[in-house]
Amino acid sequence: MNGHDPIATTRLGAHGPLVGVQGLGCMGMSEFYGVSDRDESRATLELALDRGVSLIDTADMYGSGDNERFIGPVIRARRADVLIASKFGFVRTPGEGLNFSLDNRPEYIRRAIDETLRRLNIETLDLYYMHRRVKDVPLAESVGAMADLVTAGKVRYLGLSEVTAQELQEAHSIHPITAVQSEWSLFARDVEAEVVPMAAELGIAFVPYAPLGRGMLTGAGLTGAEGDIRGLLPQFGGAAGEHNRQLAAQVTALAGQLGVTAAQVALAWVHQRAQVHGLTVVPIPGTRRRVRLQENLAALTLRLDAQALASLDALAASVQGQRLV
Ligand SMILES: NC(=O)c1ccc[n+]([C@@H]2O[C@H](COP(=O)([O-])OP(=O)(O)OC[C@H]3O[C@@H](n4cnc5c(N)ncnc54)[C@H](OP(=O)(O)O)[C@@H]3O)[C@@H](O)[C@H]2O)c1
């Protein structure tokens, strides 16, 4: 595979659509990781589609709607190439910074999808996730409302983000769940205990978000740029942050010995862990730069040997700080 060939495809879950084996996270194009170059972000999205990356990930809360509006024109122009995924659940008020509440009520979901479709300016969303579960709304009510959107032709497939194995099972018994999206990386492995095995058992695809540890695993460090909130996260700040950066430096050193980059090691690791668990994964590394997109897609040809995997396991076991859910 060179920098022009399309990547391989896989089925998103037992009965889902075919997608490129790696997707693209678009969140950083609008918010959270500092100021973005809009032209370079758009070019990155275009190049991703050229390379067969089809699972394009956004959410209504990224930039309080900005992300859906930003990627909408590219998605519309290349509709057949794209499996566009968005999410509902975080309620934000423009001008109120990072403050949010959560809403899973059916009436909210019905309003949220209409707004997402309007911002993207499309008729049907391919994959709609519940971004976070709110415990005081029965899951059956929320998933029932999501299933009604499929019947109404507004959504094709359903997904859930950051749910427990039991919630995944219950939701799947109400309406087939195509994908579960949660953080899964060398630095965030808790899903391997229950959620990953449950997804494997039910034939639900796993979409690992932040597979690069929100950038930490690439060794690129933090820019400290205005609007970059990562310094506030438990795994990035204080003594835990210092410790984890040292671990990341060891990933970079190992990558150097293999003649690849740390980002490529991190991505190859997720793909190989999925094989161990016997399930389909379509990681969605986020990038706003074409050169990094190409680097991340080149990870698909990397195969880590047992010795490298053992070294990485040891590093993963000593990560400090709670991951942000
Ligand atoms: N469901 C949820 O609750 C949830 C939560 C968080 C994120 N997500 C989704 O998951 C996607 C990915 O997660 P994420 O963006 O938070 O974290 P990530 O993919 O682990 O890391 C993204 C960071 O890594 C940098 N990066 C990417 N490739 C690189 C490379 N080859 N070398 C050096 N740096 C590189 C990016 O910078 P540049 O952009 O400047 O290249 C960005 O700062 C998001 O875009 C979003 O769609 C979902």
The ligand as an SDF file (V2000), in Angstrom:
LIG
                    3D

 48 52  0  0  0  0  0  0  0  0999 V2000
  -17.4310    9.2800   21.8880 N   0  0  0  0  0  0  0  0  0  0  0  0
  -16.7490   10.1370   22.6020 C   0  0  0  0  0  0  0  0  0  0  0  0
  -17.0870   10.4330   23.7490 O   0  0  0  0  0  0  0  0  0  0  0  0
  -15.4950   10.7580   22.0230 C   0  0  0  0  0  0  0  0  0  0  0  0
  -14.5830   11.4220   22.8430 C   0  0  0  0  0  0  0  0  0  0  0  0
  -13.4350   11.9760   22.2650 C   0  0  0  0  0  0  0  0  0  0  0  0
  -13.2230   11.8520   20.9020 C   0  0  0  0  0  0  0  0  0  0  0  0
  -14.1360   11.2100   20.1170 N   0  0  0  0  0  0  0  0  0  0  0  0
  -13.9460   11.0660   18.6640 C   0  0  0  0  0  0  0  0  0  0  0  0
  -12.7330   10.3630   18.4510 O   0  0  0  0  0  0  0  0  0  0  0  0
  -11.8900   11.1030   17.5670 C   0  0  0  0  0  0  0  0  0  0  0  0
  -10.4380   10.8450   17.9010 C   0  0  0  0  0  0  0  0  0  0  0  0
  -10.1500   11.1660   19.2470 O   0  0  0  0  0  0  0  0  0  0  0  0
   -9.2320   12.3980   19.6530 P   0  0  0  0  0  0  0  0  0  0  0  0
   -9.0920   13.3060   18.4930 O   0  0  0  0  0  0  0  0  0  0  0  0
   -9.7480   12.9300   20.9210 O   0  0  0  0  0  0  0  0  0  0  0  0
   -7.8490   11.7220   20.0220 O   0  0  0  0  0  0  0  0  0  0  0  0
   -6.7380   10.9180   19.2000 P   0  0  0  0  0  0  0  0  0  0  0  0
   -7.2640   10.4790   17.8990 O   0  0  0  0  0  0  0  0  0  0  0  0
   -6.2160    9.9000   20.1250 O   0  0  0  0  0  0  0  0  0  0  0  0
   -5.5920   12.0200   19.0160 O   0  0  0  0  0  0  0  0  0  0  0  0
   -5.7860   13.1850   18.2860 C   0  0  0  0  0  0  0  0  0  0  0  0
   -4.5900   14.0900   18.5190 C   0  0  0  0  0  0  0  0  0  0  0  0
   -3.4180   13.4760   17.9860 O   0  0  0  0  0  0  0  0  0  0  0  0
   -2.8040   14.3400   17.0240 C   0  0  0  0  0  0  0  0  0  0  0  0
   -2.2950   13.4470   15.9620 N   0  0  0  0  0  0  0  0  0  0  0  0
   -3.0080   12.6970   15.1020 C   0  0  0  0  0  0  0  0  0  0  0  0
   -2.2020   11.9580   14.3110 N   0  0  0  0  0  0  0  0  0  0  0  0
   -0.9350   12.2730   14.6760 C   0  0  0  0  0  0  0  0  0  0  0  0
    0.3350   11.8480   14.2400 C   0  0  0  0  0  0  0  0  0  0  0  0
    0.4770   10.9390   13.2750 N   0  0  0  0  0  0  0  0  0  0  0  0
    1.4280   12.3970   14.8470 N   0  0  0  0  0  0  0  0  0  0  0  0
    1.3100   13.3060   15.8340 C   0  0  0  0  0  0  0  0  0  0  0  0
    0.1350   13.7360   16.2890 N   0  0  0  0  0  0  0  0  0  0  0  0
   -0.9820   13.2210   15.7270 C   0  0  0  0  0  0  0  0  0  0  0  0
   -3.8910   15.2820   16.5690 C   0  0  0  0  0  0  0  0  0  0  0  0
   -3.3530   16.5260   16.1880 O   0  0  0  0  0  0  0  0  0  0  0  0
   -3.7010   17.2100   14.7650 P   0  0  0  0  0  0  0  0  0  0  0  0
   -5.1910   17.2080   14.6320 O   0  0  0  0  0  0  0  0  0  0  0  0
   -3.1400   18.5560   14.8920 O   0  0  0  0  0  0  0  0  0  0  0  0
   -3.0420   16.3570   13.7440 O   0  0  0  0  0  0  0  0  0  0  0  0
   -4.7190   15.4380   17.8430 C   0  0  0  0  0  0  0  0  0  0  0  0
   -4.1320   16.3930   18.6830 O   0  0  0  0  0  0  0  0  0  0  0  0
  -12.3410   12.5600   17.7550 C   0  0  0  0  0  0  0  0  0  0  0  0
  -11.9800   13.3630   16.6510 O   0  0  0  0  0  0  0  0  0  0  0  0
  -13.8260   12.3840   17.9060 C   0  0  0  0  0  0  0  0  0  0  0  0
  -14.4440   12.2840   16.6320 O   0  0  0  0  0  0  0  0  0  0  0  0
  -15.2580   10.6550   20.6620 C   0  0  0  0  0  0  0  0  0  0  0  0
  1  2  1  0
  2  3  2  0
  2  4  1  0
  4  5  1  0
  4 48  2  0
  5  6  2  0
  6  7  1  0
  7  8  2  0
  8  9  1  0
  8 48  1  0
  9 10  1  0
  9 46  1  0
 10 11  1  0
 11 12  1  0
 11 44  1  0
 12 13  1  0
 13 14  1  0
 14 15  2  0
 14 16  1  0
 14 17  1  0
 17 18  1  0
 18 19  2  0
 18 20  1  0
 18 21  1  0
 21 22  1  0
 22 23  1  0
 23 24  1  0
 23 42  1  0
 24 25  1  0
 25 26  1  0
 25 36  1  0
 26 27  1  0
 26 35  1  0
 27 28  2  0
 28 29  1  0
 29 30  1  0
 29 35  2  0
 30 31  1  0
 30 32  2  0
 32 33  1  0
 33 34  2  0
 34 35  1  0
 36 37  1  0
 36 42  1  0
 37 38  1  0
 38 39  2  0
 38 40  1  0
 38 41  1  0
 42 43  1  0
 44 45  1  0
 44 46  1  0
 46 47  1  0
M  CHG  2   8   1  16  -1
M  END
$$$$
